[in-house]
Amino acid sequence: MEYTIKKLGLLAGISTRTLRYYDEIGMLKPARINSSGYRIYGQAEVDRLQQILFYRELGVSLEEIKLIVTASAFDGKSALREHRQKLLEKRQQLDLLIANVDKTLAQNEGRITMANKEKFEGFKQQMIDDNEKKYGKEIREKYGDEQVDRSNRAIKNMTEEQHAEVEKLGADVLGVLTEAFATGDPSGELAQKAADLHRQWLTFYWGHYSKEAHANIAQMYVDDERFTAYYDKHQPGGAEFLRDAILIYTGMDSNKE
């Protein structure tokens, strides 16, 4: 079956303007242009649009979607399985938040008593999901599923007091790093204090400590522009300075190129 741009827009619930834009950027081109100059879409284009809308619903950027669906190695069946898994995870997150609202209403009505830890269960899962979306692939490839899963469990089981402590540690790292940066010496007392605070912060999530892993993650702060941007936002040049301080702190500075 074939569709004009108007009919495809009505079928999918999106505007013809959106479909024209997808055509302009090369993400979803029509099968052909008819003699009257109308865009005509076939089954292959319908299937691709479905994939595009799945990815869009999951929060993937249009730039990334285009790279995925136009790649020669794109496998529609595998993508659907991945969509299903991601949607199940999203449903689980929504179920947690709904349960959180229900419990909060019940507490407000005096029917139950809700522990403070319970009030943030859904939000902790959201933080884990956001981290997975942003950094999951790289972190899992570098440190393995077991380490990342252990870290996620630590976040979910974190008490109110632990959460406050780890938040304070994170802020202390940034504060001391800014002071240390002004000295220009990554081996100095302040820089080494920042590296030690970073170790404490990291151990909250990892549950154990490894000098090699600490050095590796510090190097990643420089190699991955997303992490670099976070530290450099608070202190321009901060990511590289923190990396140098941690390499000295761990005794891995001899490996630095």
FENQUIRA-V568051 format. One record per pair of residues at least 12 apart in sequence whose ideal C-beta (glycine too) atoms are under 8 Angstrom apart, sorted by the first residue. I is the first residue (numbers start at 1). J is the second residue. D is the distance in Angstrom with one decimal. If there is no record, write none. Layout:
i=[I I]
j=[J J]
d=[D D]
This chain:
i=[1 1 2 2 2 2 3 3 3 3 4 4 4 4 5 5 5 5 5 5 8 8 8 8 11 12 12 12 14 19 19 20 22 22 23 25 25 26 26 27 27 27 27 27 27 28 28 28 28 28 29 30 31 31 47 48 51 51 51 51 51 52 52 54 54 54 55 55 55 57 58 58 58 58 59 89 90 92 93 93 93 93 96 96 96 97 97 97 99 100 100 100 100 103 104 116 117 117 120 120 121 124 124 124 125 127 128 128 128 134 135 136 138 138 142 142 143 147 150 150 151 151 151 154 154 154 154 155 158 162 165 166 166 166 169 169 169 169 170 172 173 173 173 173 174 174 174 176 176 176 176 177 177 177 177 177 177 177 177 178 178 178 180 180 180 180 181 181 181 181 186 186 186 186 186 187 187 191 191 191 191 192 192 192 194 194 195 195 195 195 195 195 196 198 198 198 198 199 199 202 202 211 211 211 212 212 214 214 214 215 215 215 215 215 218 218 218 218 219 219 221 221 221 222 222 222 227 228 244]
j=[42 43 31 40 41 42 40 41 42 46 38 39 40 41 19 20 30 38 39 41 41 45 46 49 46 49 50 53 53 39 49 39 49 52 39 62 66 66 70 52 62 65 66 69 70 45 48 49 52 69 45 45 44 45 76 69 69 76 79 80 83 65 69 79 80 83 68 69 83 87 83 86 87 90 133 129 129 125 122 125 126 129 121 122 125 122 123 126 122 118 119 121 122 118 119 160 159 160 160 163 156 155 156 158 156 155 152 155 156 226 226 148 220 224 216 220 213 206 206 207 205 206 207 204 205 206 207 205 204 204 204 201 204 205 197 200 201 204 201 197 194 197 198 201 231 234 235 190 193 194 197 191 194 231 234 235 238 241 242 234 235 238 193 194 241 245 235 237 238 241 241 244 245 247 248 245 248 241 244 245 248 245 248 249 242 245 242 245 246 248 249 250 249 214 218 242 246 214 249 214 217 250 251 252 250 252 246 249 250 246 247 250 252 255 242 243 246 247 243 247 239 242 243 239 240 243 239 240 256]
d=[7.8 6.9 7.3 5.3 6.7 5.5 7.2 4.7 8.0 7.1 5.4 7.0 6.5 7.8 5.3 7.1 7.3 6.9 4.5 7.2 4.9 7.6 7.1 7.1 7.6 5.7 7.8 6.7 7.5 7.5 8.0 7.9 7.8 7.1 6.8 7.2 6.3 6.8 6.9 6.7 7.0 6.6 4.3 6.6 6.7 6.3 5.7 5.9 6.3 8.0 7.7 6.5 7.0 5.8 6.5 5.8 5.6 6.6 5.8 7.9 7.9 5.7 6.2 7.6 7.8 4.5 6.7 7.6 7.7 7.9 7.2 5.3 7.6 7.4 6.9 6.8 8.0 7.6 6.9 5.4 6.1 6.0 5.9 3.9 5.4 4.0 8.0 7.8 7.4 7.4 6.9 6.2 4.5 6.3 7.0 5.2 6.3 6.3 7.9 7.8 7.6 5.7 5.4 7.2 6.9 6.6 5.0 5.7 7.0 6.8 7.3 7.1 7.7 6.7 7.0 7.1 6.9 6.9 7.1 5.8 4.5 6.0 7.7 6.9 5.5 7.7 5.9 6.9 7.9 7.0 7.6 6.4 4.5 7.8 6.0 5.6 4.2 7.1 5.6 5.1 5.9 4.7 5.1 5.8 7.9 4.9 7.5 6.1 5.4 4.3 6.1 7.9 4.5 7.5 7.4 6.0 5.6 7.1 5.7 6.7 4.9 7.4 7.3 5.1 7.2 6.9 5.3 6.7 6.0 5.2 5.8 3.8 4.2 8.0 5.8 7.5 5.0 7.2 7.9 4.0 7.7 6.4 7.1 5.7 6.5 5.9 7.4 4.5 4.7 7.4 3.7 7.9 6.7 7.8 7.9 6.9 6.5 6.1 7.4 6.5 7.1 4.0 6.6 6.7 7.4 7.0 6.1 7.7 5.3 6.2 5.6 4.6 3.9 7.5 6.4 4.4 3.8 6.4 6.0 7.8 4.5 6.4 5.6 5.5 5.4 4.9 6.5 7.9 7.4]
